[in-house]
Amino acid sequence: MILNIRVDHHTADIAQIEWTTRKLEDIFEKCQSDDDIQEHLYIKTCNRSEIYLVAGKPQEDLLSGGDFIVDQDEEALRHLLRLASGLESMILGEDQILGQIKDARKKAIRECSIGPVLRTVFTKAIHVGQLARNNTRINQGTISIGSAAVELAESVHGDLKCKKVLIIGAGKMGTLVAKALVEKKLKAIVVANRTYGSAVKLAGELKGYAIHFDKLHEAMADADVVISATGAPHQILTYDQVKESVLPENRGSLVMVDLANPRDIDEKVKDLGVKLFNIDDLRDIADNSVKMRQLEVSNVEKIVEDELKLLLKSLKHLEVEPLISNIRICAEEVRLAETRKAFKMLGDLNGKEKIVDDLTQVVIDRIFFDVVKNLRKAAEQDDDETIRAAEKIFSGE
C-alpha cells in the first residue's frame, strides 16, 4: 500500500498548514520506527507538507485525529505526478517544486529510507515533471513565488526603483526572490543569512551586500521592503524586535513579505502599521498571473494519465522481480557450471572462450525471455495463479 498524507494551500491557510505540519512531523517520526512502514519520504515547502509511505497494512491508528488529506495507491501516485508537473502548485506550472521533489528523493536515498517502490515512483515523478515542462508551455513566462512576492511589494510602493530591499534567507526561496529583484534598479539589496558565506554568495550575484545575522535589526531600520524566507523552526522577527528597530515614522511605508513555513515574522507587527503579507496573500497574485498557463493544463493532465498507466505497470512488475531475479540467478549458476565443464572438455580454445561464453548467455536469455515477459504480464493482470505456479516450477524443490 502506498500512502500520501498531506496538507497544502488547496485546503488550508498558512496558519493551518503550520499547525498540521507539526502533526505530520510527529507522524513521520513514528513511521521511522514502525515495522509496518517499509519506505518513507517527506516533502516540505512553503505551502505544503507531504509524507509518502509504503506500508504493509492500513494505518488507521497512525492517521486518526488528523486534519489532513490522505490518498492511497493510484490516487496518491496521480497526486505526486500532478505535483511534479506543477499542476498542484499555488502558482501553476512553477519550476521550484520539481527541484524540491528531487531534493527530497536524494535525501531519502541518502538516509536509506526508500526502497524499490518509492525509488520507482519518484524517478517517474521527476521524469513526468520534466516531460510536462519540455513538451508544453505550463511554465511559460517568469512567474514564481519569488516574483509574486516582489509584485506584492510593488502593489504598495508602486515602483521599487531606488528602494532598499532586505532579503532574509539565502536558500532556494531567497534566491528566487533575488532573481525577481535583479532588474528593478534598486537602491540596495541586502542579504542576511545565518550562514554568512551563503549570504555573501547570493549578495555577490545581485551586486548587493551581505550582513551577519546579528546585524539584521540594523539593516531593517532603513529598509523599504523586507522579504523573509528562512527555514527557521521559530519566528526570527518578533513584534518587539520590529518595534525597536523601525522608527514610528517609517513603519507605515515598510512592506514585509513572509514566505516561510513556519512563519518568520510575528503577525502582530501589523499593529505597528507595517504592511505584512504572507503565503496566503500570494493566492490572488497567482490567480491573476497564470491565465496563459491554464490553456496547457489539459495537455499536462494527459501526460500525467499516460505516465501513470506506465508507472502502475512498473509497480506491478516490481512484485515479481524477486522471482525473476531468483530464476536468473539459478540459470546463471547452471550456465557457468556447464560452461566450465565445456571448457575442460574442449581444451585450449586459443582465446575463443568468450565466443562460447556469449553463446551460452544468449541461449539462456532467449529461453527465459518469454518466461519473464509472461510473469510481468501476469503481475499486471493480478494473475496470482500463474505467479504461484512459476514459483513452484522454478523453486527447484
Beta strands, then each sheet from edge to edge (+ up, - down):
strand 1: 2-8
strand 2: 37-45
strand 3: 48-55
strand 4: 69-72
strand 5: 164-168
strand 6: 188-192
strand 7: 209-211
strand 8: 225-228
strand 9: 255-258
strand 10: 275-278
sheet 1: 2+ 3- 1+ 4-
sheet 2: 7+ 6+ 5+ 8+ 9+ 10+
end
